[in-house]
């Protein structure tokens, strides 16, 4: 009887390497696939794809499994990067890693895995999947410092049914121990951080290549001009660094923070002090909602939510749902709720789904 075939997305990092290792140990027929999602068309030297490919190839040689390569750069440009730029044009701060999962890893890659005869696809995400009464449930990874369910909240029932998360039960330390014991070259490799296609380069340098900067005034909520910004797209709500506002004679000495962007007036609004009330809001409106169960929950619903990755769960009430979005009220004011980022809902360890933050209010 043939073995169950699993195609693993190998990034050249330790997490996906150990995912493949564990699947082999569990008796699956494992194939690795290295995805190329980005072509750096204007400047070389930043993308680590060549090094990552060599590491993925070395891992496959150690494990004795085949490595396939696939190029999804066209799909990535059309489904992820175009959205990324459009959101910045609108003054919002998008999270392209979420769209990369729904559109590339669990759609384009899943389709490719099926062409390779896969029964399942697998990734190195710190998350878990459970099947109960024929329904798929997405659970947090067991390592609270590495849980990546936030980035997977856009998956649907069919995508989850086809997915395996072999390291979801492990902590990062255990993953590295498995890799070292198996002699994998990636066992001590540093984790990648930030947006994948930007790499180590400066964000302003990268974004400025694609979108023209339009400098304008930096104002207080009272309308006083306190500086000049270099383009609204380079700033996000709650930002402190890089504002270029020096000390003022009447200043209280506290740092400045971004609290708003007015695209029509091309104005950046700032306030002083980490605890300024304009930085905190109790409510938000979310759009582009997605529910993993395939249908929305009944409201009002007391649950937990994150408005950014790695944020501790925040108690909230999902107050109302309509065809345009949802209103959410938090038990405690939330600092720097950022339009364009995702709000993701939980009941304990289970991820229910989420949406894109449209506006914060009181």
C-alpha angles and dihedrals in degrees: 000000000000119000122250107265119225123185112207124203103229115199097177090255132115097252097059090039091059091043088061092044093053093048091053090050089051091057102256126141100244130201123181125218125194112204123208107202104163139053112196100216102174110036134022130209101057105077115086094197095114093051091044091051091053091050091049090050091050091050091052091049091052092048094041096235131128121258121213125191126213132180117221098164093118092050091046093051092048101040104029115015095046089054090047092056094042091054093051090049087057092052095253131126110233130197106223094180090071092052090045089060097047097040105030114019097035098031115027093028093043090053090050091048090055090052086057089055096257122168089193139007123221137198138185095249120139095235139101135225126206130185115215123174090342094308127113120233126192114216133186119264114259092243103078091198093055105032108140101184087113089070093046100051091106095065120113133215095269094049093049093046089059096045134092124192103194097178097045092104093051137083119230092252090057091048091055091046091054091049093049093048090052093048094242115169090223096060095108099024114135116250117251115243137191129021109340099226095048096053116170098338124107112274094224091052092050098045093043089061091064105031126043113240118234112195119211145153128306109216140180119236086263090060098253113147110232101166149330127275123212096223131329093240090068094063135069135193112279094019116151107167123075100022094123094217111143128201118293129212092241094039122123089221096247120131123260124246133194113246103163150009125210109197095185093055093031088229131148115209120210138178134193125247135037091249098047107141092231089068094061129067132173099204139047139180116225128195135181089051122192127187119198092212089060094244133062121257122249114269145261089047125175107215143127130269143186122213092190138019116277092016112136113250112277122210112241146151121238092219105185143353130204136161091275100049147289139286118223128193119195125211089227129031112267121224120232101355100194125209110230095032121103130256111207124196129217141182102202107302095347121097110218099185135265149213145224118282109244103174140347122220144157 
